[in-house]
Amino acid sequence: MKVILTLLFYTSFLYGLGYSQNVKELDSLIQALELRQKEDTVKLSIYNSIVSRVIKNDNEIAYKYAEKGHDLGKKFEPTRLVAISAYQYAKVLQINGQHLKASQIIEDQISAFAAQKEVPPPFLYHQLGKIYDETGNKVEALNSYLKAFEVWRMYKNPLLTKEDFYQSIATLYLESQQYKEAQYYYEELLKWADKKENSNENKKIQAIASHGLVRVFIAKKEYDTALFHLQKSEEFCIGKSKRKCLLITYDLFSELYFTKFDYNLAKKYAFDALQMAEQLGEQQKAILLAIRLGDIYRAEGSYDKAELFLRRAEKTALSLNNNFLFKQVYFSFANLYEKSQKDKMALNYYRKYLMYKDSVNNEVSIRKINSLQMQFEQERHRQEIDLLQLNQREKQLQQETEVEIAQAFNMIGLVIIIALGIVAFLIYNRYRFGERTQKMLKRQSYSINKQNQKLKQMNEQLEKSKTELNAINKTKDRFFSIVAHDLKGPLNSLKGYSHLISTFGDKLPKEEIISMAADQERTLDNLYKFLEDLLSWSRIQMKAVALEPENIDLKTVIDKMCEILMPLIEEKEIDAKCIDVDGKQVFADKNAVFTVMRNLVSNAVKFTPREGTIQVKAEIEKNEEGNTTGFTKISIIDTGVGMPRAVSQKLFKLDNKYSTKGTEGEKGTGLGLIICKEFVEQNGGEIGVESTEGEGTTFWFTLPSFNSEYKKEPIKEAIAIETMDEY
């Protein structure tokens, strides 16, 4: 006991001494900045030194000086010192979750080296690979790692070593389940470690490579080969990191023997690893080991001991608030109670498992969406750079043209001087020389006009490309917003319910199964409506909807619409009326008008309570002087719940898509009103809303009135009526 206390004392003393020394060095560097004015290169070197000392312990100070270093580095041409400041700033941004900005910092630095026709340092590509890896873009991460390795072979004084590349690439292949490639790089890492002179460092790298190979062979179910590498890895655990190395080794021993159904050895190594994890403060590893012990005891049939270890894991997981750990614990609980025939508890824990599984899947989906968004923003960034380069090329052409013009004028001056000289000496040849000069001037003028015309065409092409780029980017933003938000929720709900019914269907009460089926039916109805609206919107955006305006009777369209919506209106006992609709005709596409009316009246039914009122009103629009404007205004007035002004301003914008439940829980997609706006505007009208919260809402839109010059073609009319019936 005395020996242990003595060792703890000296360890604490040495750690405190080292920490104190590090703080003194940091204070000295900061004081060196404040004492006197220094050269920018010296200041940049000090900023880099400060960041490297505090990046693991003090994020606030690291961010402050990394940002200063990066701003100062912008003054210089790309050098290794400037690259290090950009590399450290990107690392700090990555720690703070600003992955997009971090990747742009690295890419800008790589572009700066390329512009100077110099090779970028390999640590820039390596850090870019880490950013991609963390955001889930494994393909780009691997490309960046391989590029870093390629550059590293030719670069002098790198910050990275060969094992950094082998380990990063091998781990990425292992996570991507490309076991053959992962095995190759782990074996190469072992060969590299054999060549190193430092024995302790050599053993550490050999242990990392052996652990990686063990995971590869377990995944490939080559258990004897995995056991061989595990036994070798135990010999490599020496030095300061011995206990952490042994923790990983014993954990893998336990996993391997559990996979081989050797429960005694699996328990032995799991207990040893659990004890080390708790001593080292590795809480997450301790939780996973406790779960494994619970699974081992469950497999042996010792249900009480299994429950004891799972309770222990659950208690520790609560302190970390980690959804992944909760998912693992509750899945093991569900399996335990199902095997011990405690069906109610198994069902309860399986529901908890599904809930946290959805949370983990949502986190993964968010990372994927963030990765897609990061790629999209990077592509936009590259396109902006291309536009900038095109502008620079345009300026260069303009300068070349100005030089040509100046040269032309110099040539003209020279020709005039020669002409005057010839006139002075040779009067006879004056007329012929003037003729030649005239032709030369015309050719020069033609050349200048041709250059100006070429510049004008390039300007027009540039503006056209810019407009198309903005439209494409806006459409992509809309598409990501809709798909990420509105498809994920219903599909996750359907998946969870289907799994519950297929797993516990024979144990659930009939009423609960009917309730679940009804929920699934409602979810499918809403999902179908969303896909239908999304298809309509997509067809509009792709110009796939060909509008055929004609003179149509509003009463006919409204009667057709009421025929479809009357069951909903009667179910809620709503009083629906038409005011001044008879005899009103508009000049528009019949399908578009029907779609707009159906969406707006359906929306009114959704937000009007039972025994409320809905009115459809049509009137010829007039201006302030009382003259007709040539448009007919159609209003849908309800006595529903109304909405605040802040909400009504969002209704027709796709980038602020808004949807809420009706008075009896009816759901919408949020796309209906956006489709209405597109159809109304394409028919030459306008759409708007007026609402008072608690009193009701009026949606209105205008369409061109009856067109006396239009002559209906019978064939087109038949096609239009048939299309309207499809709605």
C-alpha positions in Angstrom: 0.0 0.0 0.0 2.8 2.4 0.9 4.5 1.6 -2.4 1.3 2.4 -4.4 0.8 5.7 -2.5 4.5 6.6 -3.1 4.1 5.9 -6.8 0.9 8.0 -7.0 2.6 10.9 -5.2 5.6 10.9 -7.6 3.4 10.6 -10.7 1.2 13.5 -9.5 4.4 15.5 -8.8 5.9 14.9 -12.2 2.6 15.6 -14.0 2.3 18.9 -12.0 5.9 19.8 -12.8 5.3 19.1 -16.5 2.1 21.1 -16.5 3.7 24.0 -14.7 6.6 24.0 -17.2 4.1 24.1 -20.1 2.2 27.1 -18.5 5.5 29.0 -18.0 6.5 28.5 -21.6 3.1 29.7 -22.8 3.3 32.8 -20.5 6.8 33.5 -22.0 5.5 33.3 -25.5 2.5 35.6 -24.8 4.8 38.1 -23.0 7.2 38.0 -26.0 4.3 39.3 -28.2 3.5 42.1 -25.8 7.0 43.4 -24.9 8.0 45.0 -28.2 7.2 45.2 -31.9 8.4 42.2 -33.8 8.6 41.2 -37.5 5.5 39.6 -38.9 7.3 36.3 -39.6 8.5 36.1 -36.0 4.9 37.0 -34.7 3.5 34.3 -37.0 5.9 31.7 -35.6 5.0 32.6 -32.0 1.3 32.4 -32.8 1.9 28.9 -34.2 3.9 27.8 -31.1 1.1 29.1 -28.8 -1.6 27.2 -30.6 0.4 23.9 -30.7 0.8 24.1 -26.9 -2.9 24.8 -26.0 -4.9 23.1 -28.7 -5.6 20.1 -26.6 -6.3 21.9 -23.3 -7.6 25.4 -23.9 -9.9 25.7 -26.9 -10.6 29.4 -26.3 -6.9 30.5 -26.4 -6.2 28.2 -29.3 -9.0 29.7 -31.3 -7.9 33.3 -30.5 -4.3 32.8 -31.6 -5.0 30.5 -34.5 -7.3 33.1 -36.0 -4.7 35.8 -35.5 -2.0 33.6 -37.1 -4.3 32.8 -40.1 -5.1 36.5 -40.6 -1.4 37.5 -40.4 -0.5 34.7 -42.8 -2.7 36.2 -45.6 0.0 39.0 -46.0 2.6 36.5 -47.2 3.2 34.3 -50.2 2.4 30.6 -49.5 5.3 29.1 -47.4 5.5 26.2 -44.9 5.1 28.7 -42.0 1.9 30.1 -43.5 0.6 26.6 -44.3 1.1 25.6 -40.6 -0.9 28.5 -39.4 -3.8 27.6 -41.8 -3.5 23.9 -40.8 -3.8 24.8 -37.1 -6.7 27.2 -37.6 -8.5 24.4 -39.6 -7.9 22.0 -36.7 -9.4 24.4 -34.2 -12.4 25.1 -36.4 -12.9 21.3 -36.8 -12.9 20.9 -33.0 -15.6 23.6 -32.8 -17.7 21.8 -35.4 -17.1 24.3 -38.2 -16.2 21.7 -40.8 -17.2 23.7 -43.9 -15.1 26.7 -43.0 -12.2 24.4 -42.0 -12.2 22.7 -45.4 -12.3 26.0 -47.2 -9.3 27.3 -45.3 -7.3 24.2 -46.3 -8.5 24.3 -49.9 -7.6 28.0 -50.2 -4.1 27.3 -48.9 -3.7 24.4 -51.4 -4.9 26.7 -54.3 -2.4 29.4 -53.2 0.5 26.9 -53.5 -0.8 25.7 -56.8 -1.0 29.3 -58.1 2.7 29.7 -57.3 3.4 26.3 -59.0 4.6 24.8 -55.8 3.8 21.5 -54.1 1.5 22.0 -51.0 2.7 20.4 -47.8 1.2 16.9 -47.2 -0.2 17.8 -43.8 -2.8 20.1 -45.6 -4.2 17.1 -47.5 -4.1 14.9 -44.4 -6.1 17.4 -42.4 -8.6 17.8 -45.2 -9.0 14.0 -45.1 -9.7 14.1 -41.4 -12.5 16.7 -42.0 -14.1 14.6 -44.7 -13.8 11.5 -42.5 -15.5 13.2 -39.5 -18.4 14.4 -41.7 -19.0 10.9 -43.1 -17.6 11.5 -46.6 -15.4 8.4 -46.7 -14.6 8.6 -50.5 -13.2 12.1 -50.4 -11.4 11.3 -47.1 -9.6 8.4 -48.7 -8.7 10.5 -51.8 -7.2 13.2 -49.5 -5.2 10.7 -47.5 -3.8 9.0 -50.6 -2.9 12.5 -52.1 -1.2 13.4 -48.8 0.8 10.1 -48.9 1.8 10.8 -52.5 3.0 14.3 -51.7 4.8 13.1 -48.5 7.1 10.9 -50.5 8.7 14.0 -52.3 8.3 16.6 -49.5 11.1 17.7 -47.2 10.7 18.2 -43.4 7.1 16.9 -43.0 5.1 17.3 -39.8 3.7 13.8 -40.4 5.3 10.3 -40.4 4.7 7.3 -42.6 2.7 5.5 -39.8 0.2 8.5 -39.7 -0.7 7.8 -43.4 -0.8 4.0 -43.1 -2.9 4.1 -39.9 -5.4 6.7 -41.3 -5.9 4.8 -44.6 -6.1 1.4 -43.0 -8.7 2.6 -40.5 -10.8 4.2 -43.2 -10.8 1.0 -45.3 -11.7 -1.1 -42.1 -14.7 1.2 -41.3 -15.8 1.0 -45.0 -15.6 -2.9 -44.7 -12.9 -3.1 -47.4 -11.0 -5.7 -45.5 -8.5 -6.7 -48.2 -7.2 -3.1 -48.5 -7.3 -2.5 -44.7 -5.2 -5.7 -44.2 -2.6 -4.5 -46.8 -2.0 -1.2 -45.1 -1.9 -2.7 -41.6 0.7 -5.2 -42.7 2.7 -2.4 -44.4 2.5 -0.5 -41.1 4.0 -3.6 -39.3 6.9 -3.7 -41.8 7.5 0.0 -41.3 7.6 -0.4 -37.6 10.3 -3.1 -37.9 12.6 -0.6 -39.5 12.4 2.1 -36.8 15.3 2.5 -34.4 13.4 3.6 -31.3 12.3 0.4 -29.6 9.5 1.9 -27.5 8.1 3.8 -30.5 8.5 0.6 -32.6 6.5 -1.5 -30.1 3.7 1.1 -30.0 3.3 1.1 -33.8 3.4 -2.7 -33.9 0.6 -2.8 -31.3 -1.6 -0.4 -33.3 -1.0 -2.5 -36.5 -1.7 -5.8 -34.7 -4.9 -4.5 -33.2 -6.1 -3.4 -36.6 -5.3 -6.8 -38.1 -7.2 -8.5 -35.3 -10.3 -6.5 -36.1 -9.9 -7.3 -39.9 -9.6 -11.0 -39.3 -12.5 -11.1 -36.8 -14.6 -9.4 -39.4 -13.5 -11.9 -42.0 -14.2 -14.8 -39.5 -10.6 -16.0 -39.6 -10.4 -16.5 -35.9 -7.2 -18.5 -35.7 -5.2 -15.8 -37.5 -6.9 -13.1 -35.3 -5.8 -15.0 -32.2 -2.2 -15.2 -33.5 -2.0 -11.4 -33.9 -3.7 -10.9 -30.6 -1.1 -13.0 -28.8 1.7 -11.0 -30.6 0.1 -7.7 -29.7 0.3 -8.4 -26.0 4.2 -8.5 -26.3 4.1 -5.0 -27.9 2.4 -3.3 -24.9 5.3 -1.6 -23.1 6.3 1.9 -21.9 4.0 4.7 -20.8 1.0 3.6 -22.8 1.2 -0.1 -21.7 -2.0 -0.1 -19.7 -4.0 1.5 -22.4 -2.6 -0.9 -25.0 -3.4 -3.9 -22.7 -7.0 -2.5 -22.3 -7.5 -2.7 -26.1 -5.8 -6.2 -26.3 -8.0 -7.7 -23.5 -11.1 -6.1 -25.0 -10.3 -7.8 -28.4 -9.5 -11.1 -26.6 -13.0 -10.9 -25.0 -14.7 -10.1 -28.3 -12.9 -12.9 -30.1 -13.7 -15.6 -27.5 -17.3 -14.5 -27.2 -17.6 -14.8 -31.0 -16.1 -18.4 -30.7 -18.6 -19.2 -27.9 -15.8 -19.7 -25.4 -17.6 -17.9 -22.6 -15.2 -18.6 -19.7 -12.2 -16.9 -21.5 -14.5 -14.2 -22.9 -15.5 -13.4 -19.3 -12.0 -13.5 -17.9 -10.6 -11.0 -20.5 -13.7 -8.8 -20.2 -13.3 -8.5 -16.4 -9.6 -7.7 -16.8 -10.4 -5.0 -19.4 -13.3 -3.6 -17.4 -11.0 -3.1 -14.4 -8.3 -1.3 -16.5 -11.0 0.9 -18.2 -12.3 2.0 -14.8 -8.7 2.7 -13.5 -7.9 4.7 -16.6 -11.1 6.6 -16.5 -12.3 5.3 -19.9 -16.0 5.5 -19.1 -17.3 4.7 -22.6 -15.1 1.6 -22.9 -16.2 0.5 -19.4 -19.9 0.7 -20.4 -19.3 -1.3 -23.6 -17.4 -4.0 -21.6 -20.2 -4.2 -19.0 -22.7 -4.7 -21.8 -20.6 -7.5 -23.2 -20.4 -9.2 -19.8 -24.2 -8.9 -19.7 -24.4 -10.5 -23.1 -22.0 -13.3 -22.1 -24.0 -14.1 -18.9 -27.2 -14.0 -21.0 -25.7 -16.5 -23.4 -24.8 -18.8 -20.5 -28.3 -18.5 -19.0 -27.2 -16.6 -15.9 -30.0 -14.0 -16.3 -29.6 -12.4 -12.8 -25.9 -11.7 -13.4 -26.6 -10.4 -16.9 -29.2 -8.0 -15.5 -26.7 -6.8 -12.8 -24.0 -5.8 -15.4 -26.6 -4.2 -17.7 -27.9 -2.1 -14.9 -24.4 -1.1 -14.1 -23.8 -0.1 -17.8 -27.1 1.8 -17.9 -26.2 3.8 -14.7 -22.8 4.8 -16.1 -24.3 5.7 -19.5 -26.7 8.2 -17.8 -23.7 10.3 -16.8 -22.4 10.5 -20.4 -25.9 11.1 -22.1 -24.7 9.2 -25.2 -27.5 8.0 -27.5 -25.3 5.3 -29.0 -24.6 3.8 -25.6 -28.3 3.9 -24.6 -29.1 2.1 -27.8 -26.6 -0.7 -27.1 -27.7 -1.1 -23.4 -31.5 -1.2 -24.2 -30.9 -3.7 -27.1 -29.1 -6.1 -24.7 -31.9 -5.6 -22.1 -34.6 -6.5 -24.8 -32.6 -9.6 -25.8 -32.2 -10.6 -22.1 -35.9 -10.3 -21.2 -37.0 -12.0 -24.4 -34.7 -15.0 -23.7 -35.9 -15.1 -20.1 -39.5 -15.0 -21.3 -40.4 -11.7 -19.7 -42.3 -10.4 -22.7 -43.7 -7.2 -21.3 -40.3 -6.0 -20.2 -38.7 -7.1 -23.5 -41.3 -5.1 -25.4 -40.7 -2.1 -23.2 -37.0 -2.2 -23.6 -37.3 -2.9 -27.4 -39.3 0.3 -27.7 -36.6 2.2 -25.8 -34.0 0.7 -28.2 -36.1 1.8 -31.2 -36.3 5.3 -29.8 -32.6 5.7 -29.3 -31.9 3.9 -32.6 -33.9 6.5 -34.4 -31.9 9.2 -32.5 -28.6 7.6 -33.6 -29.9 7.3 -37.2 -31.0 10.9 -37.1 -27.5 11.9 -36.0 -26.0 9.9 -38.8 -28.5 11.4 -41.3 -27.6 14.9 -40.1 -23.9 14.2 -40.5 -24.6 12.9 -44.0 -26.8 16.0 -44.9 -24.1 18.2 -43.4 -21.5 16.4 -45.6 -23.7 16.9 -48.7 -24.2 20.5 -47.8 -20.4 20.9 -47.3 -19.7 19.4 -50.7 -22.4 21.6 -52.2 -20.9 24.7 -50.6 -17.4 23.7 -51.7 -18.6 23.2 -55.3 -20.2 26.7 -55.1 -16.9 28.0 -53.7 -15.0 26.5 -56.7 -17.5 27.9 -59.2 -17.0 31.3 -57.7 -13.3 30.9 -58.1 -13.9 29.9 -61.7 -16.0 33.0 -62.3 -13.2 35.1 -60.7 -10.6 33.6 -63.0 -12.9 34.3 -66.0 -13.2 37.9 -64.9 -9.4 38.1 -64.6 -9.1 36.6 -68.1 -11.6 39.2 -69.4 -9.5 42.0 -67.9 -6.3 40.5 -69.4 -8.0 40.4 -72.8 -9.1 44.0 -72.4 -5.6 45.1 -71.5 -4.2 43.2 -74.5 -6.8 45.0 -76.7 -5.7 48.4 -75.2 -2.1 47.5 -76.0 -3.0 46.6 -79.6 -4.9 49.9 -79.9 -1.9 51.8 -78.6 0.4 49.9 -81.0 -2.0 50.6 -83.8 -2.0 54.3 -83.1 1.8 54.2 -82.9 1.9 52.5 -86.2 -0.5 55.1 -87.7 1.8 57.9 -86.4 4.8 56.2 -87.9 3.0 55.8 -91.2 2.0 59.5 -91.2 5.6 60.5 -90.5 6.8 58.3 -93.3 4.1 59.7 -95.5 5.0 63.3 -94.8 8.6 62.4 -95.6 7.7 60.8 -98.8 5.5 63.8 -99.7 8.4 66.2 -99.0 10.7 64.2 -101.3 8.3 62.5 -103.8 5.3 64.5 -104.7 4.5 62.2 -107.5 3.9 59.2 -105.2 1.7 61.1 -102.6 -1.7 60.0 -103.9 -0.8 56.3 -104.2 0.8 56.3 -100.7 -2.3 57.9 -99.2 -4.4 55.1 -100.7 -2.3 52.4 -99.1 -2.4 54.2 -95.7 -6.2 54.4 -95.9 -6.5 50.6 -96.5 -4.1 50.0 -93.5 -6.3 52.2 -91.2 -9.4 50.3 -92.3 -7.8 47.0 -91.5 -6.7 48.2 -88.0 -10.1 49.6 -87.3 -11.7 46.3 -88.4 -9.4 44.4 -86.0 -10.2 46.8 -83.1 -14.0 46.4 -83.7 -13.6 42.7 -83.9 -11.9 42.6 -80.5 -14.5 44.8 -78.9 -17.3 42.6 -80.3 -15.5 39.5 -78.8 -15.3 41.2 -75.4 -19.0 42.1 -75.6 -19.9 38.5 -76.3 -17.8 37.2 -73.4 -19.5 39.7 -71.1 -22.9 38.5 -72.2 -21.9 34.8 -71.8 -20.5 35.6 -68.3 -23.8 37.2 -67.2 -25.8 34.3 -68.6 -23.7 31.7 -66.8 -24.0 33.7 -63.6 -27.8 33.8 -63.8 -28.0 30.0 -64.6 -25.6 29.2 -61.7 -27.8 31.2 -59.2 -30.9 29.4 -60.4 -29.3 26.0 -60.1 -28.0 26.7 -56.6 -31.4 28.0 -55.5 -33.2 24.8 -56.8 -30.7 22.6 -55.1 -31.2 24.4 -51.8 -35.0 23.9 -52.1 -34.6 20.2 -53.0 -32.3 19.4 -50.0 -34.7 21.2 -47.6 -37.8 19.3 -48.8 -36.3 15.8 -49.0 -34.2 15.9 -45.7 -37.1 17.2 -43.6 -40.3 15.7 -45.0 -39.3 12.2 -46.1 -37.2 11.1 -43.1 -39.8 11.4 -40.4 -42.7 9.3 -42.0 -40.3 6.6 -43.2 -38.7 6.2 -39.8 -42.1 6.0 -38.2 -43.3 3.3 -40.7 -40.1 1.3 -40.2 -40.4 1.3 -36.4 -44.1 0.3 -36.4 -43.5 -2.5 -39.0 -40.6 -3.9 -36.9 -42.7 -3.8 -33.7 -45.6 -5.7 -35.3 -43.3 -8.3 -37.0 -41.4 -8.9 -33.8 -44.1 -8.8 -31.2 -47.3 -9.1 -33.3 -48.3 -12.4 -31.7 -48.0 -10.9 -28.2 -49.7 -7.5 -28.7 -53.4 -6.9 -28.1 -55.6 -6.7 -31.1 -56.7 -3.1 -30.3 -53.1 -2.0 -30.2 -52.3 -3.6 -33.5 -55.4 -1.9 -35.1 -54.3 1.5 -33.6 -50.8 1.0 -35.0 -52.2 0.1 -38.4 -54.4 3.2 -38.4 -51.4 5.4 -37.6 -49.5 3.8 -40.4 -52.4 4.4 -42.8 -52.5 8.1 -41.9 -48.7 8.3 -42.3 -48.9 6.7 -45.7 -51.7 9.1 -46.8 -49.6 12.1 -45.8 -46.5 10.7 -47.4 -48.5 10.0 -50.7 -49.8 13.6 -50.6 -46.3 15.0 -50.0 -44.9 12.9 -53.0 -47.8 14.1 -55.2 -47.2 17.7 -54.3 -43.4 17.3 -54.7 -44.0 15.8 -58.2 -46.2 18.7 -59.2 -43.6 21.2 -58.0 -40.8 19.3 -59.8 -42.8 19.3 -63.0 -43.4 23.0 -62.8 -39.7 23.7 -62.1 -38.6 21.5 -65.1 -41.2 23.2 -67.4 -42.9 19.8 -67.8 -46.4 21.4 -67.3 -47.6 22.9 -70.5 -50.3 25.5 -69.7 -53.2 25.9 -72.2 -55.2 29.0 -71.3 -58.8 29.2 -72.4 -62.1 30.8 -71.4 -63.5 28.7 -68.5 -66.6 29.0 -66.4 -65.6 29.3 -62.7 -68.9 27.7 -61.6 -68.0 24.5 -63.5 -64.5 24.2 -61.8 -66.0 24.9 -58.4 -68.7 22.3 -58.8 -66.1 19.7 -59.8 -63.9 20.7 -56.8 -66.9 20.5 -54.4 -67.8 17.0 -55.6 -64.3 15.8 -54.4 -64.1 17.8 -51.1 -67.8 17.5 -50.1 -67.2 14.4 -47.9 -64.7 16.3 -45.8 -67.0 19.4 -45.6 -70.0 17.3 -44.5 -67.9 15.3 -42.0 -67.0 18.6 -40.2 -70.6 20.0 -40.6 -69.2 23.1 -42.3 -71.6 25.5 -44.1 -70.0 26.1 -47.6 -71.4 28.9 -49.9 -70.6 30.4 -53.3 -71.1 34.2 -53.7 -71.3 35.9 -57.1 -69.7 32.9 -58.9 -72.4 32.4 -61.5 -71.6 33.8 -64.9 -67.9 34.6 -64.1 -65.4 33.5 -66.7 -61.6 33.7 -66.6 -58.9 33.1 -69.2 -56.5 30.5 -67.8 -55.4 26.9 -67.8 -58.3 24.7 -66.5 -56.1 22.2 -64.7 -54.1 24.9 -63.0 -57.3 26.7 -61.8 -58.7 23.4 -60.5 -55.5 22.6 -58.6 -55.4 26.1 -57.0 -59.1 25.9 -56.0 -58.8 22.4 -54.6 -55.7 23.3 -52.5 -57.1 26.5 -51.1 -60.6 25.1 -50.2 -59.0 22.0 -48.7 -56.8 24.2 -46.6 -59.9 26.2 -45.4 -61.6 22.9 -44.4 -58.5 21.8 -42.6 -58.4 25.0 -40.4 -62.1 25.6 -39.9 -63.7 24.0 -36.8 -66.9 22.1 -36.8 -70.1 24.1 -37.8 -67.9 26.9 -39.3 -68.4 28.7 -42.5 -66.5 28.7 -45.8 -67.3 31.1 -48.7 -66.0 31.1 -52.3 -66.5 34.6 -53.8 -65.7 36.0 -57.3 -65.7 39.6 -58.3 -64.4 41.7 -61.3 -61.4 43.7 -60.0 -61.4 47.5 -60.3 -58.8 50.1 -59.7 -59.2 53.3 -57.5 -60.9 55.2 -60.4 -63.5 52.5 -60.6 -62.3 51.1 -64.0 -62.0 47.3 -64.6 -58.4 46.0 -64.6 -59.0 43.1 -66.8 -58.7 40.6 -63.9 -61.1 38.6 -61.8 -60.5 38.2 -58.1 -61.4 34.9 -56.4 -61.5 34.7 -52.6 -61.8 31.8 -50.2 -63.0 33.1 -46.8 -63.2 30.9 -43.7 -64.1 31.4 -40.1 -61.2 29.2 -38.9 -58.4 29.6 -36.4 -56.5 32.3 -38.4 -52.8 32.9 -38.1 -50.3 35.5 -36.9 -48.8 37.9 -39.4 -45.3 36.3 -38.9 -46.7 33.0 -40.1 -48.7 34.4 -43.1 -45.5 36.0 -44.5 -43.8 32.5 -44.8 -46.6 30.7 -46.6 -45.6 31.1 -50.2 -41.8 30.8 -49.8 -40.1 27.4 -50.4 -37.0 28.4 -48.4 -39.3 29.0 -45.4 -41.7 26.1 -46.0 -44.3 26.0 -43.3 -46.9 23.3 -42.3 -49.0 22.8 -39.2 -51.9 20.5 -38.1 -55.5 21.4 -38.7 -58.3 21.7 -36.1 -58.7 17.9 -35.9 -55.1 16.9 -36.3 -55.1 17.0 -40.2 -51.6 17.1 -41.6 -50.3 18.8 -44.7 -47.1 18.8 -46.7 -46.4 22.6 -46.8 -46.1 22.5 -50.6 -49.7 23.1 -51.6 -49.6 26.8 -51.3 -46.2 27.0 -53.1 -47.7 25.1 -56.0 -50.7 27.4 -56.0 -48.4 30.4 -56.2 -46.5 28.9 -59.2 -49.7 28.1 -61.1 -51.3 31.5 -60.4 -48.2 33.5 -61.5 -47.7 31.3 -64.6 -51.3 32.2 -65.6 -50.5 35.9 -65.2 -52.1 36.5 -61.8 -51.2 37.2 -58.2 -52.0 35.4 -54.9 -52.1 36.6 -51.3 -53.5 36.1 -47.8 -55.2 38.1 -45.1 -55.7 36.6 -41.7 -56.6 37.5 -38.1 -55.7 35.0 -35.4 -58.8 33.5 -33.8 -61.2 35.0 -36.4 -60.4 33.5 -39.8 -58.4 33.7 -43.0 -59.0 34.9 -46.6 -56.9 33.5 -49.4 -57.3 35.4 -52.7 -55.9 35.2 -56.2 -56.5 37.0 -59.5 -56.7 35.6 -63.0 -57.2 37.3 -66.4 -60.9 37.9 -67.2 -62.8 36.5 -70.2 -60.8 36.9 -73.5 -63.2 37.7 -76.3 -60.5 37.2 -79.0 -59.8 33.6 -78.0 -61.3 30.8 -80.2 -61.5 27.4 -78.6 -60.3 24.4 -80.5 -62.5 21.3 -79.9 -59.6 18.8 -79.8 -57.7 20.8 -77.2 -60.9 21.2 -75.1 -61.4 17.5 -74.9 -57.8 16.9 -73.8 -58.1 19.6 -71.1 -61.3 18.1 -69.7 -59.8 14.6 -69.6 -56.7 16.0 -67.8 -58.9 17.8 -65.2 -60.6 14.5 -64.4 -57.3 13.0 -63.5 -57.1 15.5 -60.6 
